[in-house]
Amino acid sequence: MRFERGQAVNVTATSGLAAAEAEMARVPVTGRHFREFALGLNPLLEVPERNPWIPYYGYGAGVVRLSLGDDTELGGATGGGYVRWNFFTDATVTFGDEVWVRDGKLVVK
């Protein structure tokens, strides 16, 4: 997703793009509004390799949660009640030149 002025203006995906676009179109204003970026750091809540699932809101090490919609509970001004949490378990996250997460695995301790 690429954001401009707090709105998702471009979305690319290797699969599921039509479903993502349809979901955002359901609520045209808040469905594209940036809500939050969260990076899970807790190694005790990692996605298990055997029978994988995303524990406790994506706070596990290496999980990225990118939310769209109503951000009033986070101190924002966009209301409406719509919230969509998107979890990414295979993302790579860099800050400047430093890689923190590679392919969903936390590399910075």
MMTF fields as JSON, N, C-alpha, C and O atoms, coordinates in Angstrom:
{
  "mmtfVersion": "1.0.0",
  "mmtfProducer": "UNKNOWN",
  "numBonds": 435,
  "numAtoms": 436,
  "numGroups": 109,
  "numChains": 1,
  "numModels": 1,
  "chainsPerModel": [1],
  "groupsPerChain": [109],
  "chainIdList": ["A"],
  "bondAtomList": [4, 2, 8, 6, 12, 10, 16, 14, 20, 18, 24, 22, 28, 26, 32, 30, 36, 34, 40, 38, 44, 42, 48, 46, 52, 50, 56, 54, 60, 58, 64, 62, 68, 66, 72, 70, 76, 74, 80, 78, 84, 82, 88, 86, 92, 90, 96, 94, 100, 98, 104, 102, 108, 106, 112, 110, 116, 114, 120, 118, 124, 122, 128, 126, 132, 130, 136, 134, 140, 138, 144, 142, 148, 146, 152, 150, 156, 154, 160, 158, 164, 162, 168, 166, 172, 170, 176, 174, 180, 178, 184, 182, 188, 186, 192, 190, 196, 194, 200, 198, 204, 202, 208, 206, 212, 210, 216, 214, 220, 218, 224, 222, 228, 226, 232, 230, 236, 234, 240, 238, 244, 242, 248, 246, 252, 250, 256, 254, 260, 258, 264, 262, 268, 266, 272, 270, 276, 274, 280, 278, 284, 282, 288, 286, 292, 290, 296, 294, 300, 298, 304, 302, 308, 306, 312, 310, 316, 314, 320, 318, 324, 322, 328, 326, 332, 330, 336, 334, 340, 338, 344, 342, 348, 346, 352, 350, 356, 354, 360, 358, 364, 362, 368, 366, 372, 370, 376, 374, 380, 378, 384, 382, 388, 386, 392, 390, 396, 394, 400, 398, 404, 402, 408, 406, 412, 410, 416, 414, 420, 418, 424, 422, 428, 426, 432, 430],
  "bondOrderList": [1, 1, 1, 1, 1, 1, 1, 1, 1, 1, 1, 1, 1, 1, 1, 1, 1, 1, 1, 1, 1, 1, 1, 1, 1, 1, 1, 1, 1, 1, 1, 1, 1, 1, 1, 1, 1, 1, 1, 1, 1, 1, 1, 1, 1, 1, 1, 1, 1, 1, 1, 1, 1, 1, 1, 1, 1, 1, 1, 1, 1, 1, 1, 1, 1, 1, 1, 1, 1, 1, 1, 1, 1, 1, 1, 1, 1, 1, 1, 1, 1, 1, 1, 1, 1, 1, 1, 1, 1, 1, 1, 1, 1, 1, 1, 1, 1, 1, 1, 1, 1, 1, 1, 1, 1, 1, 1, 1],
  "groupList": [{"groupName": "MET", "atomNameList": ["N", "CA", "C", "O"], "elementList": ["N", "C", "C", "O"], "formalChargeList": [0, 0, 0, 0], "bondAtomList": [1, 0, 2, 1, 3, 2], "bondOrderList": [1, 1, 2], "singleLetterCode": "M", "chemCompType": "L-PEPTIDE LINKING"}, {"groupName": "ARG", "atomNameList": ["N", "CA", "C", "O"], "elementList": ["N", "C", "C", "O"], "formalChargeList": [0, 0, 0, 0], "bondAtomList": [1, 0, 2, 1, 3, 2], "bondOrderList": [1, 1, 2], "singleLetterCode": "R", "chemCompType": "L-PEPTIDE LINKING"}, {"groupName": "PHE", "atomNameList": ["N", "CA", "C", "O"], "elementList": ["N", "C", "C", "O"], "formalChargeList": [0, 0, 0, 0], "bondAtomList": [1, 0, 2, 1, 3, 2], "bondOrderList": [1, 1, 2], "singleLetterCode": "F", "chemCompType": "L-PEPTIDE LINKING"}, {"groupName": "GLU", "atomNameList": ["N", "CA", "C", "O"], "elementList": ["N", "C", "C", "O"], "formalChargeList": [0, 0, 0, 0], "bondAtomList": [1, 0, 2, 1, 3, 2], "bondOrderList": [1, 1, 2], "singleLetterCode": "E", "chemCompType": "L-PEPTIDE LINKING"}, {"groupName": "GLY", "atomNameList": ["N", "CA", "C", "O"], "elementList": ["N", "C", "C", "O"], "formalChargeList": [0, 0, 0, 0], "bondAtomList": [1, 0, 2, 1, 3, 2], "bondOrderList": [1, 1, 2], "singleLetterCode": "G", "chemCompType": "PEPTIDE LINKING"}, {"groupName": "GLN", "atomNameList": ["N", "CA", "C", "O"], "elementList": ["N", "C", "C", "O"], "formalChargeList": [0, 0, 0, 0], "bondAtomList": [1, 0, 2, 1, 3, 2], "bondOrderList": [1, 1, 2], "singleLetterCode": "Q", "chemCompType": "L-PEPTIDE LINKING"}, {"groupName": "ALA", "atomNameList": ["N", "CA", "C", "O"], "elementList": ["N", "C", "C", "O"], "formalChargeList": [0, 0, 0, 0], "bondAtomList": [1, 0, 2, 1, 3, 2], "bondOrderList": [1, 1, 2], "singleLetterCode": "A", "chemCompType": "L-PEPTIDE LINKING"}, {"groupName": "VAL", "atomNameList": ["N", "CA", "C", "O"], "elementList": ["N", "C", "C", "O"], "formalChargeList": [0, 0, 0, 0], "bondAtomList": [1, 0, 2, 1, 3, 2], "bondOrderList": [1, 1, 2], "singleLetterCode": "V", "chemCompType": "L-PEPTIDE LINKING"}, {"groupName": "ASN", "atomNameList": ["N", "CA", "C", "O"], "elementList": ["N", "C", "C", "O"], "formalChargeList": [0, 0, 0, 0], "bondAtomList": [1, 0, 2, 1, 3, 2], "bondOrderList": [1, 1, 2], "singleLetterCode": "N", "chemCompType": "L-PEPTIDE LINKING"}, {"groupName": "THR", "atomNameList": ["N", "CA", "C", "O"], "elementList": ["N", "C", "C", "O"], "formalChargeList": [0, 0, 0, 0], "bondAtomList": [1, 0, 2, 1, 3, 2], "bondOrderList": [1, 1, 2], "singleLetterCode": "T", "chemCompType": "L-PEPTIDE LINKING"}, {"groupName": "SER", "atomNameList": ["N", "CA", "C", "O"], "elementList": ["N", "C", "C", "O"], "formalChargeList": [0, 0, 0, 0], "bondAtomList": [1, 0, 2, 1, 3, 2], "bondOrderList": [1, 1, 2], "singleLetterCode": "S", "chemCompType": "L-PEPTIDE LINKING"}, {"groupName": "LEU", "atomNameList": ["N", "CA", "C", "O"], "elementList": ["N", "C", "C", "O"], "formalChargeList": [0, 0, 0, 0], "bondAtomList": [1, 0, 2, 1, 3, 2], "bondOrderList": [1, 1, 2], "singleLetterCode": "L", "chemCompType": "L-PEPTIDE LINKING"}, {"groupName": "PRO", "atomNameList": ["N", "CA", "C", "O"], "elementList": ["N", "C", "C", "O"], "formalChargeList": [0, 0, 0, 0], "bondAtomList": [1, 0, 2, 1, 3, 2], "bondOrderList": [1, 1, 2], "singleLetterCode": "P", "chemCompType": "L-PEPTIDE LINKING"}, {"groupName": "HIS", "atomNameList": ["N", "CA", "C", "O"], "elementList": ["N", "C", "C", "O"], "formalChargeList": [0, 0, 0, 0], "bondAtomList": [1, 0, 2, 1, 3, 2], "bondOrderList": [1, 1, 2], "singleLetterCode": "H", "chemCompType": "L-PEPTIDE LINKING"}, {"groupName": "TRP", "atomNameList": ["N", "CA", "C", "O"], "elementList": ["N", "C", "C", "O"], "formalChargeList": [0, 0, 0, 0], "bondAtomList": [1, 0, 2, 1, 3, 2], "bondOrderList": [1, 1, 2], "singleLetterCode": "W", "chemCompType": "L-PEPTIDE LINKING"}, {"groupName": "ILE", "atomNameList": ["N", "CA", "C", "O"], "elementList": ["N", "C", "C", "O"], "formalChargeList": [0, 0, 0, 0], "bondAtomList": [1, 0, 2, 1, 3, 2], "bondOrderList": [1, 1, 2], "singleLetterCode": "I", "chemCompType": "L-PEPTIDE LINKING"}, {"groupName": "TYR", "atomNameList": ["N", "CA", "C", "O"], "elementList": ["N", "C", "C", "O"], "formalChargeList": [0, 0, 0, 0], "bondAtomList": [1, 0, 2, 1, 3, 2], "bondOrderList": [1, 1, 2], "singleLetterCode": "Y", "chemCompType": "L-PEPTIDE LINKING"}, {"groupName": "ASP", "atomNameList": ["N", "CA", "C", "O"], "elementList": ["N", "C", "C", "O"], "formalChargeList": [0, 0, 0, 0], "bondAtomList": [1, 0, 2, 1, 3, 2], "bondOrderList": [1, 1, 2], "singleLetterCode": "D", "chemCompType": "L-PEPTIDE LINKING"}, {"groupName": "LYS", "atomNameList": ["N", "CA", "C", "O"], "elementList": ["N", "C", "C", "O"], "formalChargeList": [0, 0, 0, 0], "bondAtomList": [1, 0, 2, 1, 3, 2], "bondOrderList": [1, 1, 2], "singleLetterCode": "K", "chemCompType": "L-PEPTIDE LINKING"}],
  "groupTypeList": [0, 1, 2, 3, 1, 4, 5, 6, 7, 8, 7, 9, 6, 9, 10, 4, 11, 6, 6, 6, 3, 6, 3, 0, 6, 1, 7, 12, 7, 9, 4, 1, 13, 2, 1, 3, 2, 6, 11, 4, 11, 8, 12, 11, 11, 3, 7, 12, 3, 1, 8, 12, 14, 15, 12, 16, 16, 4, 16, 4, 6, 4, 7, 7, 1, 11, 10, 11, 4, 17, 17, 9, 3, 11, 4, 4, 6, 9, 4, 4, 4, 16, 7, 1, 14, 8, 2, 2, 9, 17, 6, 9, 7, 9, 2, 4, 17, 3, 7, 14, 7, 1, 17, 4, 18, 11, 7, 7, 18],
  "groupIdList": [1, 2, 3, 4, 5, 6, 7, 8, 9, 10, 11, 12, 13, 14, 15, 16, 17, 18, 19, 20, 21, 22, 23, 24, 25, 26, 27, 28, 29, 30, 31, 32, 33, 34, 35, 36, 37, 38, 39, 40, 41, 42, 43, 44, 45, 46, 47, 48, 49, 50, 51, 52, 53, 54, 55, 56, 57, 58, 59, 60, 61, 62, 63, 64, 65, 66, 67, 68, 69, 70, 71, 72, 73, 74, 75, 76, 77, 78, 79, 80, 81, 82, 83, 84, 85, 86, 87, 88, 89, 90, 91, 92, 93, 94, 95, 96, 97, 98, 99, 100, 101, 102, 103, 104, 105, 106, 107, 108, 109],
  "secStructList": [7, 3, 3, 3, 6, 6, 3, 3, 3, 3, 7, 7, 7, 1, 1, 7, 2, 2, 2, 2, 2, 2, 2, 2, 2, 2, 1, 6, 6, 4, 4, 4, 5, 3, 3, 3, 3, 3, 3, 7, 7, 5, 4, 4, 4, 7, 7, 7, 1, 1, 1, 7, 7, 7, 7, 4, 4, 4, 6, 5, 6, 6, 7, 3, 3, 3, 3, 3, 3, 7, 7, 4, 4, 4, 6, 7, 1, 7, 7, 1, 1, 7, 3, 3, 3, 3, 3, 3, 1, 1, 7, 7, 3, 3, 3, 6, 6, 3, 3, 3, 3, 3, 6, 6, 3, 3, 7, 7, 7],
  "xCoordList": [0.84, 0.0, 0.881, 1.895, 0.473, 1.139, 0.123, -1.013, 0.561, -0.322, 0.106, 1.297, -0.881, -0.665, -1.694, -2.892, -1.204, -2.085, -3.033, -4.199, -2.52, -3.293, -4.261, -5.025, -4.25, -5.158, -4.375, -3.384, -4.82, -4.219, -4.605, -5.785, -3.613, -3.882, -3.496, -3.894, -2.716, -2.304, -2.108, -1.502, -2.625, -2.471, -1.977, -2.532, -0.933, -0.459, -0.391, -0.172, -0.577, -0.535, -0.294, -0.662, 0.323, 0.517, -0.738, -0.913, -1.611, -2.904, -3.856, -3.416, -5.139, -6.151, -6.422, -7.134, -5.867, -6.029, -7.497, -7.942, -8.243, -9.655, -10.444, -11.288, -10.18, -10.881, -10.511, -11.375, -9.236, -8.806, -9.451, -9.932, -9.465, -10.085, -11.588, -12.137, -12.252, -13.691, -13.981, -14.949, -13.154, -13.34, -13.183, -13.997, -12.157, -11.947, -13.047, -13.373, -13.621, -14.683, -15.998, -16.862, -16.141, -17.362, -17.615, -18.763, -16.571, -16.65, -15.61, -14.502, -15.946, -14.963, -14.043, -12.868, -14.524, -13.667, -12.801, -11.574, -13.417, -12.634, -11.946, -10.965, -12.425, -11.826, -10.42, -9.694, -10.02, -8.67, -7.859, -6.72, -8.433, -7.761, -6.746, -7.092, -5.481, -4.453, -4.838, -5.156, -4.812, -5.168, -3.947, -3.68, -3.197, -2.028, -1.083, -1.475, 0.162, 1.183, 1.707, 2.147, 1.661, 2.192, 3.166, 2.908, 4.27, 5.277, 5.396, 5.787, 5.056, 5.16, 6.599, 7.419, 6.911, 8.281, 8.411, 9.53, 7.315, 7.354, 7.681, 6.863, 8.866, 9.237, 8.373, 8.34, 7.681, 6.815, 5.489, 4.727, 5.213, 3.959, 4.186, 3.339, 5.317, 5.599, 4.55, 3.957, 4.337, 3.453, 4.117, 5.234, 3.438, 4.065, 4.216, 3.344, 5.321, 5.542, 4.58, 4.102, 4.3, 3.36, 1.967, 1.784, 1.003, -0.359, -0.338, -0.77, 0.155, 0.332, -0.978, -2.011, -0.899, -1.98, -1.335, -0.193, -2.054, -1.503, -1.981, -3.148, -1.092, -1.497, -1.698, -1.033, -2.588, -2.843, -2.605, -1.638, -3.493, -3.531, -2.264, -2.039, -1.45, -0.257, 0.916, 1.788, 0.966, 2.088, 3.311, 4.343, 3.217, 4.341, 5.47, 5.242, 6.681, 7.88, 7.774, 7.555, 7.933, 7.969, 6.642, 6.618, 5.531, 4.22, 3.992, 4.249, 3.51, 3.151, 1.627, 0.959, 1.089, -0.345, -0.501, -0.019, -1.171, -1.45, -2.962, -3.654, -3.468, -4.913, -5.408, -4.71, -6.626, -7.315, -8.605, -9.191, -9.048, -10.362, -10.36, -9.466, -11.381, -11.644, -10.444, -10.059, -9.855, -8.68, -8.937, -7.991, -10.207, -10.516, -9.988, -9.569, -9.993, -9.477, -7.967, -7.4, -7.313, -5.865, -5.502, -4.339, -6.523, -6.287, -6.469, -6.189, -6.933, -7.139, -8.502, -9.291, -8.766, -10.007, -10.949, -12.03, -10.561, -11.426, -12.302, -11.808, -13.606, -14.561, -15.275, -14.755, -16.449, -17.289, -17.438, -18.324, -16.592, -16.742, -16.075, -15.864, -15.736, -15.123, -13.649, -12.907, -13.232, -11.826, -11.494, -12.245, -10.373, -9.898, -8.445, -7.578, -8.19, -6.817, -6.297, -6.955, -5.122, -4.455, -3.157, -2.335, -2.973, -1.786, -0.883, -1.339, 0.402, 1.396, 2.429, 3.1, 2.542, 3.445, 4.725, 5.566, 4.874, 6.075, 6.699, 7.395, 6.452, 6.941, 8.422, 8.987, 9.021, 10.359, 10.209, 9.604, 10.766, 10.635, 12.025, 12.858, 12.262, 13.541, 13.289, 12.285, 14.21, 14.228, 15.556, 16.616, 15.488, 16.723, 17.391, 16.786, 18.624, 19.356, 19.344, 19.943, 18.668, 18.696, 17.452, 16.327, 17.661, 16.563, 16.185, 17.03, 14.925, 14.421, 13.72, 13.827, 12.995, 12.26, 12.556, 12.474, 12.901, 13.156, 12.257, 12.34, 11.393, 10.477, 9.69, 9.492, 9.248, 8.427, 9.2, 8.594, 10.513, 11.328, 12.057, 12.75, 11.91, 12.582, 14.079, 14.522, 14.867, 16.319, 17.018, 18.188, 16.336, 16.901, 16.418, 15.22, 17.321, 16.946, 17.136, 16.878],
  "yCoordList": [-1.181, 0.0, 1.239, 1.309, 2.192, 3.492, 4.504, 4.559, 5.307, 6.289, 7.698, 8.001, 8.554, 9.988, 10.706, 10.437, 11.636, 12.409, 11.519, 11.858, 10.383, 9.502, 8.568, 7.87, 8.535, 7.671, 6.696, 7.073, 5.45, 4.468, 4.847, 4.834, 5.183, 5.601, 4.533, 4.6, 3.544, 2.475, 1.21, 1.232, 0.121, -1.177, -2.166, -2.257, -2.908, -3.976, -5.252, -5.212, -6.375, -7.661, -8.773, -8.657, -9.846, -11.001, -11.865, -12.652, -11.726, -12.416, -11.643, -10.941, -11.768, -11.164, -9.689, -9.055, -9.132, -7.699, -7.316, -6.307, -8.088, -7.765, -7.739, -6.865, -8.68, -8.714, -7.506, -6.926, -7.122, -5.954, -4.683, -3.858, -4.521, -3.341, -3.308, -2.243, -4.451, -4.509, -4.131, -3.421, -4.601, -4.256, -2.761, -2.15, -2.162, -0.724, 0.086, 1.176, -0.411, 0.301, 0.284, 1.136, -0.692, -0.804, 0.447, 0.854, 1.045, 2.28, 3.236, 3.323, 3.953, 4.675, 5.639, 5.744, 6.336, 7.304, 6.612, 6.697, 5.935, 5.332, 4.047, 3.653, 3.381, 2.126, 2.269, 1.28, 3.486, 3.745, 4.615, 4.972, 4.954, 5.846, 5.07, 4.067, 5.55, 4.933, 5.065, 6.16, 3.967, 3.955, 3.737, 4.529, 2.666, 2.376, 1.406, 0.617, 1.496, 0.518, -0.017, 0.752, -1.332, -1.944, -3.037, -3.802, -3.108, -4.138, -4.987, -4.499, -6.261, -7.182, -7.472, -7.744, -7.414, -7.626, -8.767, -9.13, -9.333, -10.327, -11.719, -12.305, -12.262, -13.586, -14.714, -15.808, -14.466, -15.489, -15.615, -16.55, -14.675, -14.689, -14.855, -14.459, -15.436, -15.665, -16.6, -17.422, -16.462, -17.368, -18.75, -18.899, -19.764, -21.091, -21.693, -21.521, -22.396, -23.026, -24.189, -24.415, -24.921, -26.034, -25.512, -24.878, -25.76, -25.235, -23.719, -23.241, -22.954, -21.51, -20.75, -21.052, -19.774, -18.831, -17.571, -17.614, -16.448, -15.173, -14.93, -14.598, -15.09, -14.901, -13.44, -12.551, -13.208, -11.955, -10.685, -9.959, -10.432, -9.179, -8.89, -7.742, -9.873, -9.677, -9.074, -8.477, -9.211, -8.661, -9.569, -9.221, -10.718, -11.637, -11.115, -10.387, -11.49, -11.011, -11.215, -12.329, -10.117, -10.164, -9.938, -9.803, -9.892, -9.673, -8.17, -7.377, -7.795, -6.405, -6.317, -7.101, -5.342, -5.052, -3.654, -2.671, -3.579, -2.311, -2.159, -2.914, -1.183, -1.022, 0.177, 1.181, 0.049, 1.11, 1.441, 0.58, 2.693, 3.056, 4.024, 4.859, 3.898, 4.766, 4.749, 3.694, 5.924, 6.003, 6.824, 7.249, 7.048, 7.895, 7.311, 8.068, 5.985, 5.398, 5.55, 5.329, 5.928, 6.132, 7.618, 7.987, 8.465, 9.902, 10.613, 11.808, 9.908, 10.511, 11.161, 11.181, 11.689, 12.43, 11.738, 12.257, 10.568, 9.865, 8.885, 7.927, 9.125, 8.256, 7.352, 7.027, 6.956, 6.142, 4.706, 4.008, 4.24, 2.897, 1.78, 0.695, 2.012, 0.958, 0.803, 1.784, -0.435, -0.753, -2.061, -3.031, -2.091, -3.33, -3.529, -2.728, -4.612, -4.971, -5.893, -6.869, -5.586, -6.422, -6.919, -6.122, -8.223, -8.821, -9.367, -10.03, -9.077, -9.563, -10.383, -9.87, -11.652, -12.548, -12.843, -13.612, -12.236, -12.489, -11.189, -11.188, -10.09, -8.78, -8.597, -9.287, -7.648, -7.17, -5.704, -4.926, -5.33, -3.964, -3.396, -3.991, -2.23, -1.55, -0.15, 0.486, 0.314, 1.685, 2.268, 1.885, 3.208, 3.7, 2.562, 1.953, 2.268, 1.165, -0.104, -1.11, -0.059, -1.184, -2.066, -1.586, -3.359, -4.317, -4.782, -5.28, -4.619, -5.08, -6.422, -7.27, -6.616, -7.859, -8.277, -7.471, -9.548, -10.079, -11.293, -12.276, -11.201, -12.309, -12.789, -13.99, -11.852, -12.181, -12.611, -12.981, -12.567, -12.969, -11.753, -11.055, -11.496, -10.376, -10.64, -11.676, -9.697, -9.867, -8.913, -9.123, -7.863, -6.919, -7.362, -7.55, -7.522, -7.971, -6.853, -7.028],
  "zCoordList": [0.0, 0.0, 0.0, 0.695, -0.782, -0.77, -0.269, -0.739, 0.699, 1.33, 0.962, 0.887, 0.734, 0.562, 1.414, 1.326, 2.253, 3.124, 3.921, 4.125, 4.367, 5.227, 4.531, 5.198, 3.194, 2.448, 1.574, 0.949, 1.534, 0.632, -0.792, -1.144, -1.607, -2.977, -3.992, -5.155, -3.547, -4.446, -3.627, -2.556, -4.144, -3.483, -4.52, -5.615, -4.177, -5.04, -4.217, -3.006, -4.878, -4.186, -5.191, -6.36, -4.732, -5.604, -5.65, -6.58, -4.657, -4.662, -3.755, -2.844, -3.996, -3.146, -3.394, -2.616, -4.468, -4.724, -4.917, -4.37, -5.671, -5.919, -4.618, -4.424, -3.732, -2.442, -1.589, -0.933, -1.592, -0.819, -1.355, -0.578, -2.661, -3.266, -2.982, -2.698, -3.055, -2.774, -1.327, -1.054, -0.401, 1.018, 1.232, 1.925, 0.653, 0.827, 0.152, 0.622, -0.927, -1.628, -0.85, -1.058, 0.045, 0.854, 1.686, 1.865, 2.185, 2.972, 2.404, 2.933, 1.336, 0.532, 1.284, 0.93, 2.29, 2.978, 4.025, 3.964, 4.978, 6.066, 5.65, 6.28, 4.612, 4.166, 3.624, 3.526, 3.268, 2.763, 3.722, 3.422, 4.856, 5.806, 6.662, 7.286, 6.683, 7.522, 8.988, 9.451, 9.714, 11.128, 11.997, 12.901, 11.734, 12.564, 11.87, 11.01, 12.275, 11.914, 13.234, 14.089, 13.404, 14.625, 14.226, 13.297, 14.923, 14.682, 15.934, 16.995, 15.802, 16.925, 17.277, 16.4, 18.573, 19.04, 20.052, 20.416, 20.509, 21.573, 21.031, 20.321, 21.353, 20.842, 21.417, 20.853, 22.518, 23.1, 22.357, 22.599, 21.454, 20.703, 19.203, 18.402, 18.817, 17.396, 16.79, 17.488, 15.495, 14.772, 14.778, 14.283, 15.334, 15.377, 13.976, 13.124, 13.746, 12.444, 12.238, 11.126, 13.299, 13.222, 13.557, 14.597, 12.714, 12.873, 13.08, 14.129, 12.103, 12.274, 12.509, 11.912, 13.381, 13.648, 14.212, 14.669, 14.185, 14.645, 16.07, 16.279, 17.059, 18.449, 18.833, 18.3, 19.731, 20.437, 19.631, 19.861, 18.694, 17.928, 17.127, 16.745, 16.868, 16.06, 16.795, 16.165, 18.118, 18.881, 18.857, 19.43, 18.212, 18.145, 17.28, 16.314, 17.63, 16.942, 15.44, 14.964, 14.698, 13.25, 12.541, 11.318, 13.284, 12.669, 12.484, 13.389, 11.309, 11.032, 11.001, 10.327, 11.744, 11.696, 11.1, 11.664, 9.97, 9.309, 9.273, 8.589, 10.009, 10.129, 9.346, 9.195, 8.852, 8.13, 8.866, 9.522, 8.755, 9.265, 10.424, 10.56, 11.261, 12.409, 13.351, 13.855, 13.588, 14.459, 15.726, 16.389, 16.064, 17.221, 18.525, 19.401, 18.682, 19.93, 20.053, 21.124, 18.95, 18.944, 18.962, 18.803, 19.16, 19.215, 17.892, 17.797, 16.863, 15.548, 15.417, 16.361, 14.238, 13.987, 13.011, 12.734, 12.48, 11.533, 12.283, 12.879, 12.252, 12.939, 11.967, 10.9, 12.337, 11.464, 11.891, 11.397, 12.802, 13.329, 12.538, 13.08, 11.276, 10.465, 10.835, 10.874, 11.106, 11.371, 10.667, 10.769, 9.953, 9.322, 9.704, 9.354, 10.427, 10.768, 9.68, 9.319, 9.161, 8.166, 8.786, 9.24, 8.805, 9.399, 8.303, 7.371, 8.431, 7.48, 8.256, 9.151, 7.902, 8.631, 7.865, 8.329, 6.696, 5.887, 5.38, 4.365, 6.079, 5.65, 5.977, 6.825, 5.277, 5.61, 5.984, 5.246, 7.139, 7.661, 7.874, 8.557, 7.275, 7.469, 8.006, 7.684, 8.823, 9.31, 8.861, 9.357, 7.905, 7.301, 6.561, 5.678, 6.908, 6.287, 7.135, 6.757, 8.272, 9.209, 9.053, 9.187, 8.769, 8.654, 10.056, 10.8, 10.412, 11.707, 11.584, 12.471, 10.471, 10.219, 8.791, 7.865, 8.623, 7.285, 7.087, 7.822, 6.073, 5.748, 6.967, 7.151, 7.793, 8.947, 10.187, 11.193, 10.132, 11.286, 11.843, 11.103, 13.126, 13.783, 13.802, 14.297, 13.261, 13.23, 14.168, 14.49, 14.621, 15.603, 16.974, 17.186, 17.874, 19.241, 20.225, 21.416]
}
